[in-house]
């Protein structure tokens, strides 16, 4: 988070005895009255919301994403209309906050970025949004019996207005025991949370193609949810196909010819 840059009003210390902190000033008409600069108040509100956003599992660079302009590609751009409508409706409709969205498509098709944007927009609106990698969630569910911290984490997660699950149902990203021991824990968690608050799943796997290792119960559950709400959104535009150039690079390589 960027530090506060004081404006002329709240950064100027005309009176040597004025020890007001940066972002505050003394009102000359009211002796001794320290006033917060409006610019500092705005910065403080933004900083607090970004801090809340990152503590809920999101990356800070997701805060400033802008859509639909930030979307790269044209084949799946129409999905952004649904996403933007979902965000606006979430703010006003209590019933819509219990919907389930399923973002599906190959790697690199901006699914996580778009979900992060949804989380940022709704956090700005005052909602409690969480971002969790499904593999990490499964680990926490297994630790509940032995770790009070895991219990607190899961209980806190279930109080959210919106949960975003990344890398969902992808066996390349999620470790399952051959015995399938973890599946009932995940099944119970999903059933206890779907239709109680918002849920967004990000996956490379379509609901009807969820591997048998997750069991028919979870596959059928996800199929029913997505079909009921008609909220399967398939993304096929890879961010590298357009102007998807990273803003920052660690090294700059120069090729010297000759």
N, C-alpha and C positions, 0 to 999 in steps of 0.2 A: 504494500500500500504506500502510495506516495505521501511524503511528509507535507504538512500544511505550509503553503507559501503565503505569508501575510500580505495583505493588501496595504495600501498607503495609510488607510485609516487605523487598522489594528496593528500595524507594524511600526508606526511612528511613536517614539517616546520623547515628546517635547519637554516633559517635566522630568528632570533627573530623579526625583523622588518617586516617580511612578514605576512601581515594580510589578505591574500587571503582567501576567503571562502572555505569551504570543497568542494572538487571536482575541484578546480582550483589551479594553481601553476604559479610561475613566471619563465619565460624562462631566464636562466642565460646568454644566448647569446644576448638577447634583453632586456636591462634594462627597468624596468617599465612595461613590457608587460605581462599581466596576461593571461594565457592560460587555456582553459578548458580541463580537462583530458578526453581522449576518453571514458573511462569507465563511467565517470559522464555524458557525452553527451548521451551515450547509455541508462543509467539509466533514465535520464531526458526524453528522447523520449518515453521510455516504460511507465514511470509514467504518462506522459501527455495523452497517449493513453488509459491507464487504467482509468484515471479520466474521460475522455470523454465517455468511455464505460459505466461506472457506472452512470454517469449523464444522460445517454440515457435510463435508466430503468433497466439495467442488474445488476446482482449480481457480485461482484468482483471475487468470486470463479469460475465463468464461464470462466475467462480469460485464465486459464492454462489448460483447458480441451484438451485432445489429442485423436484424432480418426484416424483410426478405432480401434486402440489398446484399447482405453478406453471404448469401447462398451461392455456391459455385455450380454452374451447370443448368441445363434446361429440361432434361428428361423427367426429373422428379420435382421440379420447382413447384408444381401445383400442390404438392403436399404441404408447402409452407402456408398456404391459405388455411388449411385445416389446423395446423399448429398455432397460427396467430389467432384464429377464432377460438381455439381451446383456451389459450392464455387469457383472452379478454372475457370469455364466458366464465372461466374459473373464478374470476374476481367478483362476479355478480351472482352466479348461480350455485346454490348449495348442492343441488343434485348432480351437477356436472363434476363436482369435486370428487365424486366417487367413481368416475370413469377410469377405464384402463386403456392406455395407448400402447401399441407395440410397434417399435421402429425396427425394421428389418432390412438387411441388404449386406453386400460385401464389405470388407474392411475398407476404410478410407472414404466412406460415402457420407461423412459429416453427421452421422447419427448422434454421436456423443456430444458434439458441438451444439447441435440443435436442442438436445435435451438440457444441456447446461444453460443455454439461453432461456429456456422455459423456467428453469430453476431460478435464474437471476431476476427475470421479470416478476415472478411471483414473490420472491424474497423482497424485492423493492416495494411490492404491494402489501407487505406485512405478513405473508404466509410463511410457515415453517416447512422448508423443503429439504430433503435429504438425498444424498448421492452415495450409493454403495455398490461395490463390485460384488457380484453374486457369490464368487468363491470366498470372499471375506465374510460375507453373511453366513454362509454354510459353516465356516469355522467357528464363528461366534455362537451359532445355534448349538454346536456340539459342546462348547465350553460352558454352557449355562449351568450344568450340574456341578461344576467344579470351580467356577470363577464368578464371584459376585459382580465383577466389572462387566463381564459379558452379559449378565442378566440386566444390568442397568442400561447397557448399550442397546439391547434388543427392545426393552421396555420403552426407552426414549425414542427409538426409531419408530415404534408403533404409534407414537403420539403425533407424528408429523402430519401435515396437511397433504404432502405429496412425497412419495418415495420413488426415486429413479434407480433402476437396477441396471448396471452396465455389465457387458459380457455375459448375458443371461443364456443359460442352457447350452453353452458352448463347451464341449468336452476338451477342446484344445486350451481352454482358459480355466477350466473348473476341474478340480481333482475329486473323483468319486471312488470310494472303496469298491472292490469287486463284490462285496456282500450287499452293497446298496444301503449300508447302515445309516447314511446321512439323509436319505430320501424322505423318510417319514417326518423328520424335523423340518425340512424345507416345505414339504406338502402342507403341514399344519400351519406353518408361518404364513404361507401364501393364502390359504383359505381363510385365515383369521383376519387378513388385511384387505383382500380384494373387496371392493364395494363399500368399504368403510371410509376410505379416503382415496386420493388420486394415486395411481400407479402407472409408471412408464417403464416398459422393458425395452432394452437395447440389445439386439441380438443379430448374429449372422445366420441364425436358424429360424425358419418359419415355424409357427406354432404346430402345424400338422406334421412337421418333420423333426420334432423334438425326439432325441434318441431314446430307445427303449430302456436305457439305463436309468432314466429319470422315472420310468414307470408310466403305465397308461393313465394313471390317475392325474398326474400333473399335466401330461399332454392334453388330455380331454378338458381339464380345467382351463388351460390357457386358450384352447380352441373355442370353448364356450364363451369365455370372456370377450375375446376379440370379435367373434361373430355376433355376439349380443349387442355390443356397442358399435360394430362396424368400424373399428379403429386400427386396422392393420395398415401401416404406412410403409411402403417399400421405397427405399432410396437406392438409386443406381449411379448417381453422379459422383465420381471421385474428385476430391478437392484439387488434385494435381492436374485435372483436365482443363482447368481454367487458369485463373490468376492466383492459384493457391500457393503462393510463395511464402515461406516462413519469414516473419518480420525480423527475427534475430537468428544469427548463426554463431556457433562457438568459434569456428575457424573460417577464415576466408582463404580459399585456395586459388592460387594464380597459376595458370599454365604458361610456361615460358617456351616459346617455339624457337628452334634453331639453337 
